[in-house]
């Protein structure tokens, strides 16, 4: 049931858009990323683990359910620059070690910069539901984040309305990826919201 590798995620996403061909571009994770200029990597202090995924896969414009794998609908580099500008949400939050690399329902998905002691770790910055913005640790690296997001999407679809089975499946993939308690809590909490929206 659970998707454990990037290959399984790719196959699942391809199958999920078969009946909706107009969504194929946005919902398919394929090889041939556009790469990121070394100058931009240095400017934003992008961690190697994120750059490796972006180089291997096309991320610009791609989403897994409500998880967008790039910060905007522009090219990946343009989106990264725009969402990390001085007036961006991630800069307003005030943590200079975060780099916005995607979004979830208008909330930034960030990676810890190469300058951070947690370089490459993925965070969810909740700017929409709380008066005081909160940050959640969601994955150890961007590849694991993609695998978790794909499982979240699949589980939400397969177990719609079945809370116990959904939580069991999400916990299984979190255990497989050695997620921390905080990460497991985030994914299960978001899953419960998605199942009953």
C-alpha positions as CSV (number, residue, x, y, z in Angstrom):
1,X,0.0,0.0,0.0
2,X,2.6,2.6,1.0
3,X,5.0,4.2,-1.5
4,X,8.6,3.7,-0.3
5,X,10.8,4.9,-3.1
6,X,10.9,7.8,-5.6
7,X,10.3,5.2,-8.4
8,X,7.1,4.1,-6.7
9,X,6.0,7.7,-6.2
10,X,6.6,8.4,-9.9
11,X,4.6,5.4,-11.0
12,X,1.7,6.3,-8.6
13,X,1.6,9.9,-9.9
14,X,1.6,8.7,-13.5
15,X,-1.3,6.4,-12.8
16,X,-3.2,9.1,-10.9
17,X,-3.3,11.4,-13.9
18,X,-4.2,8.8,-16.5
19,X,-7.9,9.8,-16.4
20,X,-7.2,13.5,-16.2
21,X,-4.7,14.1,-19.1
22,X,-4.8,17.9,-18.7
23,X,-3.3,17.5,-15.2
24,X,-0.4,15.3,-16.4
25,X,2.1,18.2,-16.5
26,X,1.3,19.4,-13.0
27,X,0.9,16.0,-11.4
28,X,3.8,14.0,-12.9
29,X,7.3,13.9,-11.3
30,X,9.6,13.2,-14.2
31,X,13.4,13.3,-14.8
32,X,15.1,16.2,-16.4
33,X,15.1,18.9,-13.8
34,X,16.2,22.3,-15.0
35,X,19.0,22.5,-12.5
36,X,19.9,25.5,-10.4
37,X,22.7,27.9,-11.2
38,X,25.6,27.6,-8.8
39,X,25.4,31.3,-8.1
40,X,21.8,31.0,-6.9
41,X,22.6,27.9,-4.8
42,X,25.3,30.0,-3.1
43,X,23.1,33.1,-2.7
44,X,20.3,31.2,-1.1
45,X,22.6,28.6,0.6
46,X,20.5,25.8,-0.8
47,X,21.5,22.4,0.8
48,X,22.9,19.7,-1.5
49,X,20.1,17.3,-0.7
50,X,17.5,19.7,-2.2
51,X,19.7,20.6,-5.2
52,X,20.2,16.9,-6.0
53,X,16.4,16.3,-6.1
54,X,15.8,19.5,-8.2
55,X,18.5,18.5,-10.6
56,X,17.2,15.0,-11.0
57,X,13.5,15.8,-11.3
58,X,11.4,18.6,-12.9
59,X,9.9,20.4,-9.9
60,X,8.6,23.7,-11.4
61,X,4.8,23.7,-11.6
62,X,4.6,20.1,-10.2
63,X,2.2,19.4,-7.3
64,X,1.3,16.3,-5.3
65,X,-2.2,17.0,-4.1
66,X,-2.0,20.4,-2.4
67,X,1.8,20.1,-2.0
68,X,3.5,22.3,-4.6
69,X,7.1,21.2,-5.2
70,X,8.2,24.6,-6.3
71,X,7.5,28.0,-4.8
72,X,5.5,29.5,-7.7
73,X,4.3,28.7,-11.2
74,X,7.4,30.5,-12.7
75,X,10.6,28.7,-13.5
76,X,12.2,27.1,-10.5
77,X,14.9,29.7,-10.2
78,X,12.5,32.6,-10.6
79,X,10.2,31.1,-7.9
80,X,13.1,30.5,-5.5
81,X,14.2,34.1,-5.9
82,X,10.7,35.5,-5.5
83,X,9.7,33.5,-2.5
84,X,13.0,34.2,-0.7
85,X,13.1,38.0,-1.4
86,X,13.3,40.5,1.5
87,X,9.5,41.0,1.6
88,X,8.6,37.3,1.4
89,X,6.7,35.3,4.0
90,X,9.8,33.3,5.0
91,X,11.8,36.5,5.5
92,X,9.0,38.1,7.5
93,X,9.1,35.0,9.8
94,X,12.6,36.1,10.7
95,X,14.5,32.8,10.5
96,X,17.4,33.4,8.2
97,X,18.3,29.7,7.9
98,X,15.1,28.8,6.1
99,X,14.7,28.8,2.3
100,X,11.2,28.6,0.8
101,X,11.1,25.8,-1.9
102,X,7.4,25.0,-2.2
103,X,4.0,25.5,-0.6
104,X,1.0,23.8,0.9
105,X,-2.3,25.7,0.8
106,X,-0.4,29.0,0.6
107,X,1.9,28.1,3.5
108,X,5.6,27.9,2.7
109,X,7.5,24.6,2.6
110,X,11.1,25.4,3.5
111,X,14.4,23.6,3.7
112,X,17.0,24.5,6.3
113,X,19.9,26.2,4.4
114,X,23.4,24.8,4.0
115,X,24.4,27.2,6.7
116,X,22.1,25.6,9.3
117,X,23.1,22.8,11.6
118,X,20.0,20.9,10.2
119,X,20.9,21.6,6.6
120,X,18.3,20.0,4.2
121,X,15.6,19.3,6.8
122,X,12.1,20.3,5.6
123,X,9.8,22.5,7.5
124,X,6.2,23.7,7.1
125,X,5.7,27.3,8.0
126,X,2.0,27.8,9.1
127,X,1.2,31.4,8.3
128,X,-2.6,30.9,7.6
129,X,-4.1,29.2,10.7
130,X,-2.4,30.8,13.6
131,X,-2.2,34.3,14.9
132,X,1.5,33.7,15.7
133,X,3.1,31.9,12.9
134,X,4.3,28.3,13.7
135,X,6.9,26.1,12.1
136,X,6.8,22.3,12.0
137,X,9.5,19.8,11.2
138,X,8.1,17.6,8.5
139,X,10.9,15.5,6.9
140,X,14.6,14.9,7.2
141,X,15.3,15.9,3.6
142,X,13.4,16.9,0.4
143,X,13.3,13.4,-1.1
144,X,11.6,12.0,2.0
145,X,9.2,15.0,2.0
146,X,8.1,14.0,-1.6
147,X,7.6,10.4,-0.5
148,X,5.6,11.5,2.5
149,X,3.5,14.0,0.5
150,X,2.7,11.3,-2.1
151,X,1.7,8.8,0.6
152,X,-0.4,11.5,2.2
153,X,-2.2,12.2,-1.1
154,X,-2.7,8.5,-1.7
155,X,-3.9,7.7,1.8
156,X,-6.3,10.6,1.7
157,X,-7.8,9.2,-1.4
158,X,-7.9,5.5,-0.6
159,X,-9.1,5.9,3.0
160,X,-11.4,8.9,2.7
161,X,-13.6,8.8,5.9
162,X,-11.7,5.9,7.5
163,X,-9.7,7.5,10.2
164,X,-8.1,4.4,11.8
165,X,-7.0,2.8,8.5
166,X,-5.6,6.2,7.3
167,X,-3.6,6.8,10.5
168,X,-2.2,3.2,10.4
169,X,-1.0,3.7,6.8
170,X,0.5,7.1,7.5
171,X,2.2,5.8,10.6
172,X,3.6,2.9,8.6
173,X,5.4,5.1,6.0
174,X,6.6,7.5,8.8
175,X,8.1,4.5,10.6
176,X,9.7,3.3,7.4
177,X,11.3,6.7,6.8
178,X,12.4,7.0,10.5
179,X,10.4,10.1,11.1
180,X,10.6,11.9,14.4
181,X,7.7,12.1,16.8
182,X,7.1,15.7,15.7
183,X,7.1,14.7,12.0
184,X,4.6,11.8,12.6
185,X,2.4,14.2,14.5
186,X,2.4,16.7,11.7
187,X,1.5,14.2,9.0
188,X,-1.2,12.5,11.1
189,X,-2.7,15.9,12.1
190,X,-2.9,17.1,8.5
191,X,-4.3,13.8,7.4
192,X,-7.1,13.9,9.9
193,X,-8.0,17.4,8.6
194,X,-7.9,16.3,4.9
195,X,-10.1,13.2,5.5
196,X,-12.9,15.2,7.0
197,X,-12.9,18.4,5.0
